[in-house]
Amino acid sequence: MIDCLIVGGGIAGASVAYFLKHSGQKVAVVDDTGFVSQASLAAGAFISPVMGKPSKFKTFADEAFRFSVSFYSQNFPKLFNRCGSLIYPKNEKSKEEFFALGDYIPSEYDFMDINPFGAFLVKDSGIINPAALIDAMLEGVDRIDLNIGAIKKEGDVWRAGEIVAKNVVLAQGAIAPIINEPYLTSQITKLWGQKCKIKTNIALQYNISSKVHIAQIDGGLAIGATHIRSETPIAINRDDSMGLIKEAKEVVEIGDFEIIEEVGGMRSASIDHFPIAGAVYDSKATLSKFPSLIHGARLSSEAPAKYENLYVHTGHGSRAFILAPYTAKLLADAILDKSQIQSQIDPARLLFRYFKKNTPNQALDRTKEP
Ligand SMILES: Cc1cc2nc3c(=O)[nH]c(=O)nc-3n(C[C@H](O)[C@H](O)[C@H](O)COP(=O)(O)OP(=O)(O)OC[C@H]3O[C@@H](n4cnc5c(N)ncnc54)[C@H](O)[C@@H]3O)c2cc1C
């Protein structure tokens, strides 16, 4: 028997595996792509802060940015190119307005007086090698190339075929969780992304973040990514790559180029932009215990009913390489201490929202046994 089975070997699953393994837990990760997950391996993976005025999400993302920069620098310095990023405005109305955002950047920076609105050189920003990072995070963890169709509770443990585990973490990215809980599936938005690499003679001193991210890579530039809401993957296409290159040309002289790679993947984003990390709640059991939840009531002291020792880690959107190490650490701590995770990322918020938005019949009809 193992301590924890993690379903999904992208950045979300690998990050939780890393922290549990470092706490002495016996961990196995299953992934049905043979650990070449479409989304995580297609990623930039650019590490740059959320720009903007203070908000609850920005405060959370700033904390995650600081955590991930220091986590990568300490543990994977060879994989993290902390080269700095020039951040251009996306839609500010004036140079003064953009300049004022400097007060809220969670890193040392310089303001560069470049046309038209200037740009911040954010020193802690950079880029990480996603494939090598996930491989390194999973060192010492059992990796199993397998599709898990279902899990079953047997006494105190979970069983998935031959695998028996005390805890299970669902880190399935944009794929519907193997536990049928519509409050999760219906509130995870799928965002398709395409990225391209071009061969060019241009040499960049820093990464660039404008409408698109641009980074120097071996033999050229990586440019990404598109954000298209879609239930199904979109075929890789030249038009989208040309659109990315056009946006890159607004801030960099690219000159002659040749497209040498085009990749894509499906991101999972939560409806309120915060990642989803914590216990998987049982909507049917919760509703029969607290029927008033359907009218929008909130539980003041009691917690919703949950599946014991079952957790979820997903919904990191376009910023998984910034957010996932941080939320994985919070989740690993909650699993080990049996403690409650912070409410902003707790799946309970999605459960309450789901009950509020559905009539009793809808919620009960759609709430099936796993
Ligand atoms: C083009 C592109 C560019 C991006 N750029 C950036 C960037 O610059 N910076 C950044 O931070 N983020 C970026 N992202 C976002 C980031 O890549 C994703 O949010 C992140 O990879 C999602 O990770 P994940 O582990 O949740 O999901 P995934 O990477 O999708 O991993 C989930 C894995 O679980 C497997 N799985 C699911 N169900 C089962 C099952 N039942 N049994 C076995 N295996 C299962 C899946 O096959 C998959 O391999 C980008 C994404 C794309 C597509």
The ligand as a Tripos MOL2 file, in Angstrom:
@<TRIPOS>MOLECULE
LIG
   53    58     1     0     0
SMALL
NO_CHARGES

@<TRIPOS>ATOM
      1 C1          0.4380   26.6490  -25.3120 C.3       1 LIG1
      2 C2          0.4460   26.8000  -23.8210 C.ar      1 LIG1
      3 C3          1.3200   27.7060  -23.2290 C.ar      1 LIG1
      4 C4          1.3200   27.8670  -21.8320 C.ar      1 LIG1
      5 N1          2.2200   28.7340  -21.2810 N.ar      1 LIG1
      6 C5          2.2930   28.8320  -19.9330 C.ar      1 LIG1
      7 C6          3.2580   29.6920  -19.3330 C.ar      1 LIG1
      8 O1          4.0470   30.3410  -20.0220 O.2       1 LIG1
      9 N2          3.3130   29.7580  -17.9830 N.ar      1 LIG1
     10 C7          2.4710   29.0260  -17.1940 C.ar      1 LIG1
     11 O2          2.5730   29.1070  -15.9570 O.2       1 LIG1
     12 N3          1.5200   28.2110  -17.7350 N.ar      1 LIG1
     13 C8          1.4140   28.1000  -19.0820 C.ar      1 LIG1
     14 N4          0.4660   27.3050  -19.6490 N.ar      1 LIG1
     15 C9         -0.5370   26.6600  -18.7750 C.3       1 LIG1
     16 C10        -0.0720   25.3630  -18.2290 C.3       1 LIG1
     17 O3          0.6790   24.6590  -19.1760 O.3       1 LIG1
     18 C11        -1.2600   24.4910  -17.7850 C.3       1 LIG1
     19 O4         -2.1250   25.2210  -16.9670 O.3       1 LIG1
     20 C12        -0.7500   23.3220  -17.0000 C.3       1 LIG1
     21 O5          0.1470   22.5820  -17.7770 O.3       1 LIG1
     22 C13        -1.8460   22.4130  -16.4970 C.3       1 LIG1
     23 O6         -1.2110   21.4040  -15.7590 O.3       1 LIG1
     24 P1         -2.0180   20.2050  -15.1390 P.3       1 LIG1
     25 O7         -1.0230   19.3320  -14.4830 O.co2     1 LIG1
     26 O8         -3.1560   20.7170  -14.3580 O.co2     1 LIG1
     27 O9         -2.6790   19.4670  -16.3920 O.3       1 LIG1
     28 P2         -2.0100   18.6120  -17.5620 P.3       1 LIG1
     29 O10        -0.6800   19.1320  -17.9300 O.co2     1 LIG1
     30 O11        -3.0450   18.4970  -18.6230 O.co2     1 LIG1
     31 O12        -1.7850   17.1890  -16.8780 O.3       1 LIG1
     32 C14        -2.8420   16.3300  -16.5340 C.3       1 LIG1
     33 C15        -2.4360   14.9280  -16.9340 C.3       1 LIG1
     34 O13        -3.3510   14.0000  -16.3430 O.3       1 LIG1
     35 C16        -3.5910   12.9790  -17.2750 C.3       1 LIG1
     36 N5         -4.8360   12.2970  -16.9070 N.ar      1 LIG1
     37 C17        -6.0800   12.8500  -16.8230 C.ar      1 LIG1
     38 N6         -6.9790   11.9190  -16.4390 N.ar      1 LIG1
     39 C18        -6.2880   10.7640  -16.2650 C.ar      1 LIG1
     40 C19        -6.6720    9.4490  -15.8690 C.ar      1 LIG1
     41 N7         -7.9320    9.1370  -15.5880 N.pl3     1 LIG1
     42 N8         -5.7100    8.4890  -15.7820 N.ar      1 LIG1
     43 C20        -4.4070    8.8020  -16.0590 C.ar      1 LIG1
     44 N9         -3.9840   10.0370  -16.4490 N.ar      1 LIG1
     45 C21        -4.9260   11.0030  -16.5440 C.ar      1 LIG1
     46 C22        -3.6790   13.7550  -18.5980 C.3       1 LIG1
     47 O14        -3.5780   12.9310  -19.7340 O.3       1 LIG1
     48 C23        -2.5020   14.6950  -18.4470 C.3       1 LIG1
     49 O15        -1.3050   14.0860  -18.8770 O.3       1 LIG1
     50 C24         0.4300   27.1120  -21.0320 C.ar      1 LIG1
     51 C25        -0.4360   26.1930  -21.6190 C.ar      1 LIG1
     52 C26        -0.4350   26.0280  -23.0040 C.ar      1 LIG1
     53 C27        -1.3680   25.0330  -23.6060 C.3       1 LIG1
@<TRIPOS>BOND
     1     1     2 1
     2     2     3 ar
     3     2    52 ar
     4     3     4 ar
     5     4     5 ar
     6     4    50 ar
     7     5     6 ar
     8     6     7 ar
     9     6    13 1
    10     7     8 2
    11     7     9 ar
    12     9    10 ar
    13    10    11 2
    14    10    12 ar
    15    12    13 ar
    16    13    14 ar
    17    14    15 1
    18    14    50 ar
    19    15    16 1
    20    16    17 1
    21    16    18 1
    22    18    19 1
    23    18    20 1
    24    20    21 1
    25    20    22 1
    26    22    23 1
    27    23    24 1
    28    24    25 2
    29    24    26 1
    30    24    27 1
    31    27    28 1
    32    28    29 2
    33    28    30 1
    34    28    31 1
    35    31    32 1
    36    32    33 1
    37    33    34 1
    38    33    48 1
    39    34    35 1
    40    35    36 1
    41    35    46 1
    42    36    37 ar
    43    36    45 ar
    44    37    38 ar
    45    38    39 ar
    46    39    40 ar
    47    39    45 ar
    48    40    41 1
    49    40    42 ar
    50    42    43 ar
    51    43    44 ar
    52    44    45 ar
    53    46    47 1
    54    46    48 1
    55    48    49 1
    56    50    51 ar
    57    51    52 ar
    58    52    53 1
@<TRIPOS>SUBSTRUCTURE
     1 LIG1         1 GROUP 0 **** ****
